[in-house]
Amino acid sequence: MVVLAVWGIVATGWLVLHEGAGETDGERKSVAVLPFVNLSGDPDNEYFSDGVTGDIINHLSKIADLKVISRTSVMQYKGTRRNLREIGQELGVATVLEGEVQRIGDRVRINAQLIDAETDEHLWAEQYNRELTDVFAIQSDVAQHIALALRTTLTRAEKGRIEERPTENLEAYDYYLRGRHFWHQRSLAAFDSAISYFNQAIFLDPDYAGARAALAETYVLLPQYGGPSIPEILPFAKAATERARALEPDLAEAFTASAYIKDYFEWDRENAERDYLRAIELSPDYATAHQWYAELLTVARRWDEALREARTAVELDPLSPAPNLILGVVLEFTGRLDDAIPAIERTLEVYPDFDWAICLLAYAHVLKGDYAAAAPLYDRLAQLTESDPEPYRAYLAALSDPAEIPEAVRVLEDSNVLGLGGRGAYLAHLGQIDEALVALEEAYETRDPLLPWVNCEPGYERLRSDPRFQDLLRRMNFPN
């Protein structure tokens, strides 16, 4: 544990704590940590400055009395020069933390300043010039000074979690930061690199709980990105998660990974929900936990709760594609298409090539009966995924003209472009019940990671009264 009394006001630094900073209402208890600038002169050190940014965000996210914007959203401002008032308005925060990181050999210099986004007033600032071994204490000190400046309530448990040193091995920490750098890129190749780095961190420090939790969070995403199947990856994901929780019982990321495994891999939604809630309790502003919990609630058709969690995830990570997308999904699947379409379009404003968002936007137009609006989106989807556009075109043609249904069924059944779950949804939407159920049984046998969504997707409503569909839901542990 880091003893903050050792630090005080560092001899080489400076501290300004505005006398009126504590005279604040709840709105000021919100902060965005902008990407710390890498002053090392070496672009290869970007992962380190980004890692420091992410770790300070993680520390602050553990404070229930403080709203903290997630890493994905703040990284949109990396390398830009923007007006702080505009940034505050875009992210919905009253204060902004700016900083610089310079790593030279075994020393690190970090400058940090907390600024009122509306008035440009400096609420707190400090410069640290320390041994690299002190990097964890610096991050903890920054987080606690921000809490002090904003007069947030910091419980003893929160303070203890913020002061916890994740590892005593700095080389292991360096590998961990490199792994997180690739984890955030969200591609199969990047995940492979992340796994390699996390394993190197664990090799150097077998008791590094954070690296094991990060490894688990990587494993659980592989099936959705074209990696190993759920049965193949499940033992590795569970082992990493269980070891992380054994090493550090109060690690939010470990509970989040554990919940995801129980939700998508084991279909144990009751215990998955318990783990999500524990993760949120430990790190109230961890947007990924809120997002994944919103997905569980959506799949379970608990619409109001799902909408609440999705909106929380968007509030904490407003410029990230995934939270905005799940919000659009909840709105779309509950028939609020006029709200869903702009929500999904906001996702595409930030990430124009996000294939899942394009697919769901096209489907929203289909549900509205606007096939002309859906057509170019499906063509764009096929282009991005380098797949055959014919299944989408056949599907739209059949919706417009029932005489085209036989041809659409032939094309859909001969194509894997949609995945088994997607194929089943389109066949069901066309009223081809038997063919849709065949596709779903194949998806069940192969443990398609997206199969649980059949319980809430509008395309399957025609199957809901079929005993065979009800039996499938029962086998996936959905209540009757």
C-alpha positions as CSV (number, residue, x, y, z in Angstrom):
1,M,0.0,0.0,0.0
2,V,1.2,3.5,-0.7
3,V,1.3,5.8,2.3
4,L,0.4,9.2,0.9
5,A,1.9,11.0,3.9
6,V,5.3,10.3,2.4
7,W,4.4,12.5,-0.5
8,G,2.9,15.8,0.8
9,I,3.9,18.6,-1.5
10,V,6.8,17.3,-3.5
11,A,10.0,19.3,-3.1
12,T,10.6,19.5,-6.8
13,G,7.0,20.4,-7.7
14,W,4.4,23.0,-7.1
15,L,0.8,22.9,-5.9
16,V,-2.1,25.3,-6.4
17,L,-5.4,24.4,-4.7
18,H,-7.9,27.1,-5.3
19,E,-9.6,28.2,-2.1
20,G,-13.0,28.2,-3.6
21,A,-12.6,24.8,-5.4
22,G,-14.5,23.0,-2.7
23,E,-17.5,25.4,-2.9
24,T,-19.1,23.4,-5.6
25,D,-22.3,21.7,-6.4
26,G,-22.7,18.2,-7.7
27,E,-22.2,19.3,-11.3
28,R,-18.5,20.1,-10.7
29,K,-17.9,16.6,-9.4
30,S,-17.2,15.4,-12.9
31,V,-14.0,15.2,-14.8
32,A,-12.5,14.1,-18.1
33,V,-8.8,13.1,-18.1
34,L,-7.5,14.2,-21.4
35,P,-4.7,12.1,-23.0
36,F,-1.4,13.0,-21.3
37,V,1.1,14.4,-23.8
38,N,4.2,12.2,-24.4
39,L,7.3,14.5,-23.9
40,S,9.8,11.7,-24.2
41,G,10.6,12.6,-27.9
42,D,10.1,8.9,-28.7
43,P,6.8,8.0,-30.4
44,D,7.2,4.4,-29.2
45,N,6.6,5.7,-25.7
46,E,3.0,6.7,-26.6
47,Y,1.7,3.5,-25.0
48,F,3.3,4.6,-21.7
49,S,1.7,8.1,-21.6
50,D,-1.6,6.6,-22.7
51,G,-1.3,4.0,-20.0
52,V,-0.7,6.6,-17.3
53,T,-3.8,8.4,-18.6
54,G,-5.8,5.2,-18.4
55,D,-4.6,4.3,-14.9
56,I,-5.5,7.7,-13.5
57,I,-9.0,7.3,-15.1
58,N,-9.2,3.8,-13.5
59,H,-8.3,5.3,-10.1
60,L,-10.9,8.0,-10.4
61,S,-13.6,5.6,-11.6
62,K,-13.5,3.9,-8.2
63,I,-14.9,7.0,-6.5
64,A,-18.7,6.7,-6.4
65,D,-19.1,10.4,-5.7
66,L,-17.4,11.4,-8.9
67,K,-18.4,11.1,-12.6
68,V,-15.4,10.2,-14.8
69,I,-15.4,9.9,-18.6
70,S,-14.0,6.7,-19.9
71,R,-10.7,6.2,-21.8
72,T,-12.2,5.6,-25.2
73,S,-14.0,8.9,-25.3
74,V,-11.1,11.1,-24.1
75,M,-8.7,9.4,-26.5
76,Q,-10.7,11.1,-29.3
77,Y,-8.9,14.3,-28.3
78,K,-5.4,12.9,-28.5
79,G,-3.2,15.2,-30.6
80,T,-5.8,17.9,-30.9
81,R,-6.0,21.4,-29.6
82,R,-9.6,22.1,-28.6
83,N,-11.3,24.7,-26.4
84,L,-11.8,23.2,-23.0
85,R,-15.3,24.6,-22.7
86,E,-16.3,22.8,-25.9
87,I,-14.7,19.6,-24.6
88,G,-16.5,19.9,-21.3
89,Q,-19.8,20.4,-23.1
90,E,-19.2,17.5,-25.5
91,L,-18.3,15.1,-22.7
92,G,-20.8,16.5,-20.1
93,V,-18.2,17.4,-17.5
94,A,-17.4,20.5,-15.5
95,T,-13.6,19.9,-15.1
96,V,-10.8,18.6,-17.2
97,L,-7.4,17.2,-16.2
98,E,-4.5,17.9,-18.5
99,G,-1.1,16.5,-18.2
100,E,2.3,15.6,-19.7
101,V,4.5,12.5,-19.2
102,Q,8.3,12.3,-19.8
103,R,10.0,9.0,-19.3
104,I,13.8,9.0,-19.3
105,G,15.6,5.9,-18.3
106,D,14.5,5.0,-14.8
107,R,12.9,8.4,-14.0
108,V,9.5,9.8,-14.9
109,R,8.3,13.3,-14.9
110,I,4.5,14.0,-14.8
111,N,2.8,17.3,-14.8
112,A,-0.9,17.5,-14.1
113,Q,-3.4,20.3,-13.8
114,L,-7.2,20.3,-13.1
115,I,-9.1,23.0,-14.9
116,D,-12.6,24.3,-14.7
117,A,-13.9,23.7,-18.2
118,E,-16.3,26.6,-18.1
119,T,-14.1,29.4,-16.7
120,D,-10.6,28.0,-17.5
121,E,-9.7,28.4,-13.9
122,H,-6.9,26.2,-12.5
123,L,-8.3,24.3,-9.5
124,W,-5.1,22.2,-8.8
125,A,-1.8,21.5,-10.4
126,E,1.4,19.7,-9.5
127,Q,4.7,18.5,-11.0
128,Y,6.2,15.2,-10.1
129,N,9.8,14.3,-10.9
130,R,10.4,10.9,-9.5
131,E,12.0,7.5,-9.9
132,L,10.0,5.3,-12.2
133,T,9.2,3.0,-9.3
134,D,7.1,5.8,-7.9
135,V,4.7,5.9,-10.9
136,F,1.9,4.1,-9.0
137,A,2.1,6.5,-6.0
138,I,2.0,9.5,-8.4
139,Q,-1.2,8.2,-10.1
140,S,-2.8,7.6,-6.7
141,D,-1.7,11.1,-5.5
142,V,-3.2,12.7,-8.6
143,A,-6.5,10.9,-8.1
144,Q,-6.8,11.8,-4.4
145,H,-5.9,15.5,-5.0
146,I,-8.6,15.7,-7.7
147,A,-11.1,14.2,-5.2
148,L,-9.9,16.8,-2.6
149,A,-10.2,19.7,-5.1
150,L,-13.7,18.7,-6.1
151,R,-14.7,17.9,-2.5
152,T,-15.9,14.4,-3.3
153,T,-16.7,11.9,-0.7
154,L,-13.9,9.3,-0.6
155,T,-14.6,6.3,1.5
156,R,-11.9,4.3,3.3
157,A,-12.5,1.4,0.9
158,E,-12.2,3.6,-2.2
159,K,-9.0,5.2,-0.8
160,G,-7.5,1.7,-0.2
161,R,-8.3,0.6,-3.7
162,I,-6.8,3.7,-5.2
163,E,-3.6,3.3,-3.1
164,E,-3.1,-0.4,-4.0
165,R,0.1,-1.1,-6.0
166,P,-0.8,-3.4,-8.9
167,T,2.7,-5.0,-9.1
168,E,6.2,-4.5,-7.7
169,N,7.7,-5.4,-11.1
170,L,8.0,-2.4,-13.3
171,E,8.9,-4.5,-16.4
172,A,5.7,-6.5,-15.9
173,Y,3.8,-3.2,-15.6
174,D,5.4,-2.0,-18.9
175,Y,4.2,-5.2,-20.7
176,Y,0.7,-4.7,-19.2
177,L,0.5,-1.1,-20.6
178,R,1.6,-2.4,-24.0
179,G,-1.1,-5.1,-23.8
180,R,-3.8,-2.5,-22.9
181,H,-2.7,-0.4,-25.8
182,F,-3.5,-3.2,-28.2
183,W,-6.6,-4.3,-26.3
184,H,-8.3,-1.0,-27.0
185,Q,-7.7,-1.4,-30.8
186,R,-10.4,-4.1,-30.9
187,S,-9.3,-6.4,-33.7
188,L,-8.3,-10.0,-33.8
189,A,-4.6,-9.1,-34.7
190,A,-4.5,-6.5,-31.9
191,F,-6.0,-9.0,-29.4
192,D,-3.2,-11.5,-30.3
193,S,-0.6,-8.9,-29.5
194,A,-2.4,-8.0,-26.3
195,I,-2.5,-11.6,-25.1
196,S,1.3,-11.9,-25.8
197,Y,2.1,-8.8,-23.7
198,F,-0.3,-9.8,-20.9
199,N,1.3,-13.2,-20.7
200,Q,4.8,-11.7,-20.5
201,A,3.6,-9.5,-17.7
202,I,2.2,-12.6,-15.9
203,F,5.5,-14.5,-16.5
204,L,7.4,-11.7,-14.7
205,D,4.9,-11.4,-11.9
206,P,2.6,-14.4,-11.5
207,D,0.6,-12.5,-8.9
208,Y,-0.2,-9.6,-11.1
209,A,-4.0,-9.7,-10.8
210,G,-4.6,-6.8,-13.2
211,A,-2.7,-8.5,-16.0
212,R,-4.7,-11.7,-15.5
213,A,-8.0,-9.8,-15.5
214,A,-6.9,-8.0,-18.7
215,L,-6.0,-11.3,-20.2
216,A,-9.5,-12.6,-19.4
217,E,-11.1,-9.5,-20.8
218,T,-9.2,-10.2,-24.0
219,Y,-10.1,-13.9,-24.2
220,V,-13.9,-13.3,-23.8
221,L,-14.0,-11.1,-26.9
222,L,-12.2,-13.4,-29.2
223,P,-15.2,-15.5,-30.4
224,Q,-17.0,-12.3,-31.6
225,Y,-14.0,-11.2,-33.6
226,G,-13.5,-14.4,-35.5
227,G,-11.1,-16.0,-33.1
228,P,-11.4,-19.3,-31.3
229,S,-14.9,-20.6,-30.5
230,I,-16.5,-20.4,-27.1
231,P,-15.7,-24.1,-26.2
232,E,-12.1,-23.5,-27.2
233,I,-11.5,-20.3,-25.3
234,L,-13.7,-21.0,-22.2
235,P,-11.1,-22.9,-20.1
236,F,-8.5,-20.2,-20.7
237,A,-10.8,-17.3,-19.9
238,K,-12.1,-18.9,-16.8
239,A,-8.7,-19.8,-15.5
240,A,-7.5,-16.2,-16.0
241,T,-10.6,-14.8,-14.3
242,E,-10.6,-17.1,-11.3
243,R,-6.9,-16.5,-10.7
244,A,-7.3,-12.7,-10.9
245,R,-10.2,-12.8,-8.4
246,A,-8.2,-15.1,-6.0
247,L,-5.2,-12.7,-6.1
248,E,-7.3,-9.5,-5.8
249,P,-10.9,-10.1,-4.6
250,D,-11.9,-6.4,-5.2
251,L,-10.8,-6.0,-8.8
252,A,-13.7,-4.7,-10.9
253,E,-12.2,-5.8,-14.2
254,A,-12.0,-9.4,-12.9
255,F,-15.7,-9.3,-12.0
256,T,-16.6,-7.9,-15.4
257,A,-14.8,-10.6,-17.2
258,S,-16.3,-13.2,-14.9
259,A,-19.8,-11.8,-15.6
260,Y,-19.2,-11.9,-19.4
261,I,-18.2,-15.5,-19.2
262,K,-21.2,-16.5,-17.2
263,D,-23.5,-14.4,-19.5
264,Y,-22.3,-15.3,-23.0
265,F,-20.4,-18.5,-22.5
266,E,-22.3,-20.4,-19.8
267,W,-25.7,-18.7,-20.1
268,D,-25.8,-18.3,-16.3
269,R,-27.4,-14.9,-16.3
270,E,-28.3,-14.8,-12.6
271,N,-24.7,-15.1,-11.4
272,A,-23.5,-12.9,-14.3
273,E,-25.8,-10.2,-13.1
274,R,-24.4,-10.6,-9.6
275,D,-20.8,-10.1,-10.9
276,Y,-21.8,-7.1,-13.0
277,L,-23.3,-5.4,-10.0
278,R,-20.3,-6.1,-7.9
279,A,-18.0,-4.7,-10.6
280,I,-20.1,-1.5,-10.8
281,E,-20.0,-1.3,-7.0
282,L,-16.2,-1.5,-7.0
283,S,-15.8,0.9,-10.0
284,P,-19.0,2.9,-10.5
285,D,-17.7,4.7,-13.6
286,Y,-16.4,1.6,-15.4
287,A,-18.4,2.1,-18.6
288,T,-17.6,-1.4,-20.0
289,A,-19.3,-3.0,-17.0
290,H,-22.4,-0.8,-17.5
291,Q,-22.4,-1.6,-21.2
292,W,-22.1,-5.3,-20.9
293,Y,-24.7,-5.3,-18.1
294,A,-27.0,-3.4,-20.4
295,E,-26.5,-6.2,-23.0
296,L,-27.5,-8.8,-20.4
297,L,-30.6,-6.9,-19.5
298,T,-31.5,-6.4,-23.2
299,V,-31.2,-10.1,-23.9
300,A,-33.4,-10.8,-20.9
301,R,-36.0,-8.3,-22.2
302,R,-35.7,-6.2,-19.1
303,W,-36.1,-3.2,-21.3
304,D,-36.4,-0.3,-18.7
305,E,-33.4,-1.5,-16.8
306,A,-31.4,-2.1,-20.0
307,L,-32.2,1.5,-21.2
308,R,-31.0,2.9,-17.9
309,E,-27.7,1.0,-18.0
310,A,-27.2,1.8,-21.7
311,R,-27.7,5.5,-21.0
312,T,-25.3,5.4,-18.1
313,A,-22.7,3.8,-20.3
314,V,-23.2,6.5,-22.9
315,E,-22.9,9.2,-20.2
316,L,-19.6,7.8,-19.1
317,D,-18.3,7.1,-22.6
318,P,-20.1,9.4,-24.9
319,L,-17.8,9.2,-27.9
320,S,-17.3,5.4,-27.8
321,P,-19.1,3.3,-30.4
322,A,-20.2,0.4,-28.3
323,P,-22.2,2.2,-25.6
324,N,-24.0,4.3,-28.2
325,L,-24.7,1.2,-30.2
326,I,-26.2,-0.7,-27.3
327,L,-28.4,2.3,-26.6
328,G,-29.6,2.2,-30.2
329,V,-30.2,-1.6,-29.9
330,V,-32.5,-1.2,-26.9
331,L,-34.4,1.6,-28.6
332,E,-34.6,-0.4,-31.9
333,F,-35.7,-3.7,-30.3
334,T,-38.4,-1.9,-28.3
335,G,-39.9,-0.4,-31.4
336,R,-38.7,3.2,-30.8
337,L,-37.2,3.4,-34.2
338,D,-37.4,7.2,-34.5
339,D,-35.1,7.4,-31.5
340,A,-33.0,4.4,-32.4
341,I,-31.9,5.7,-35.8
342,P,-30.4,9.0,-34.6
343,A,-28.7,7.1,-31.8
344,I,-27.0,4.7,-34.2
345,E,-26.2,7.5,-36.6
346,R,-24.3,9.3,-33.7
347,T,-22.2,6.2,-33.4
348,L,-21.4,6.4,-37.1
349,E,-20.5,10.1,-36.9
350,V,-17.5,9.0,-34.7
351,Y,-16.8,5.6,-36.3
352,P,-18.1,5.7,-39.9
353,D,-16.9,2.2,-40.7
354,F,-18.4,0.5,-37.6
355,D,-19.9,-2.6,-39.4
356,W,-22.3,-3.5,-36.5
357,A,-23.7,0.0,-36.4
358,I,-24.3,-0.1,-40.2
359,C,-26.0,-3.4,-39.9
360,L,-28.3,-2.3,-37.1
361,L,-29.1,1.0,-38.9
362,A,-30.1,-0.9,-42.0
363,Y,-32.2,-3.3,-39.9
364,A,-33.9,-0.3,-38.2
365,H,-34.9,1.0,-41.7
366,V,-36.2,-2.4,-42.6
367,L,-38.4,-2.5,-39.4
368,K,-39.8,0.9,-40.5
369,G,-40.5,-0.5,-43.9
370,D,-38.1,1.8,-45.6
371,Y,-36.2,-0.7,-47.8
372,A,-34.8,1.9,-50.1
373,A,-33.0,3.5,-47.1
374,A,-31.7,0.1,-46.0
375,A,-30.3,-1.0,-49.4
376,P,-27.2,1.3,-49.6
377,L,-26.4,0.6,-46.0
378,Y,-26.4,-3.2,-46.7
379,D,-24.2,-2.6,-49.7
380,R,-21.8,-0.6,-47.5
381,L,-21.8,-3.4,-45.0
382,A,-20.8,-5.9,-47.6
383,Q,-18.1,-3.7,-48.9
384,L,-16.6,-3.1,-45.4
385,T,-16.7,-6.8,-44.5
386,E,-15.5,-7.9,-48.0
387,S,-18.5,-10.1,-48.3
388,D,-21.2,-10.9,-50.9
389,P,-24.0,-8.3,-51.0
390,E,-26.4,-10.7,-52.6
391,P,-28.0,-12.2,-49.4
392,Y,-28.9,-8.7,-48.2
393,R,-30.3,-7.7,-51.6
394,A,-32.3,-11.0,-51.8
395,Y,-33.7,-10.4,-48.3
396,L,-34.8,-6.8,-49.2
397,A,-36.3,-8.0,-52.5
398,A,-38.3,-10.7,-50.7
399,L,-39.6,-8.2,-48.2
400,S,-40.8,-6.0,-51.1
401,D,-42.3,-8.9,-53.1
402,P,-43.3,-12.2,-51.5
403,A,-42.8,-13.9,-54.9
404,E,-39.1,-13.4,-54.3
405,I,-39.1,-15.4,-51.0
406,P,-38.1,-18.8,-52.5
407,E,-35.0,-17.2,-54.1
408,A,-34.2,-15.3,-51.0
409,V,-34.3,-18.5,-48.9
410,R,-32.0,-20.2,-51.4
411,V,-29.5,-17.4,-51.3
412,L,-29.6,-17.1,-47.5
413,E,-29.2,-20.8,-46.9
414,D,-26.2,-20.9,-49.3
415,S,-24.4,-18.0,-47.6
416,N,-22.5,-17.7,-44.4
417,V,-22.1,-14.0,-44.7
418,L,-24.7,-13.3,-42.0
419,G,-23.7,-15.9,-39.6
420,L,-26.1,-18.6,-38.4
421,G,-27.9,-16.3,-36.0
422,G,-28.2,-13.5,-38.6
423,R,-29.4,-16.0,-41.2
424,G,-32.0,-17.3,-38.8
425,A,-33.3,-13.8,-38.0
426,Y,-33.7,-12.9,-41.7
427,L,-35.4,-16.2,-42.5
428,A,-37.7,-15.8,-39.5
429,H,-38.6,-12.2,-40.6
430,L,-39.5,-13.6,-44.0
431,G,-41.9,-16.1,-42.3
432,Q,-39.7,-19.1,-43.1
433,I,-40.1,-20.7,-39.6
434,D,-38.7,-24.2,-40.3
435,E,-35.6,-22.9,-42.1
436,A,-35.0,-20.3,-39.4
437,L,-35.1,-23.0,-36.7
438,V,-32.6,-25.2,-38.6
439,A,-30.2,-22.3,-38.7
440,L,-30.7,-21.7,-35.0
441,E,-30.1,-25.3,-34.1
442,E,-26.8,-25.1,-36.0
443,A,-25.9,-22.0,-34.1
444,Y,-26.7,-23.8,-30.8
445,E,-24.5,-26.7,-31.7
446,T,-21.6,-24.4,-32.5
447,R,-22.2,-22.1,-29.5
448,D,-22.5,-19.0,-31.6
449,P,-21.6,-16.2,-29.3
450,L,-24.5,-14.0,-30.4
451,L,-27.2,-16.8,-30.1
452,P,-28.7,-15.5,-26.9
453,W,-29.9,-12.4,-28.7
454,V,-32.6,-14.5,-30.3
455,N,-34.6,-13.9,-27.2
456,C,-35.0,-10.2,-27.8
457,E,-34.4,-9.5,-31.5
458,P,-37.6,-8.4,-33.3
459,G,-37.0,-10.7,-36.3
460,Y,-37.7,-13.7,-34.1
461,E,-41.1,-12.6,-32.8
462,R,-42.8,-14.9,-35.4
463,L,-41.1,-17.9,-33.8
464,R,-41.9,-17.0,-30.2
465,S,-45.0,-19.1,-29.9
466,D,-43.4,-22.1,-31.7
467,P,-42.7,-25.0,-29.2
468,R,-39.4,-25.7,-30.9
469,F,-38.2,-22.1,-30.3
470,Q,-39.4,-22.2,-26.7
471,D,-37.4,-25.3,-26.2
472,L,-34.3,-23.6,-27.6
473,L,-34.8,-20.7,-25.2
474,R,-35.2,-23.2,-22.3
475,R,-31.9,-24.8,-23.3
476,M,-30.3,-21.4,-23.1
477,N,-31.6,-20.9,-19.6
478,F,-34.3,-18.3,-20.5
479,P,-37.4,-18.5,-18.3
480,N,-40.6,-19.7,-20.0
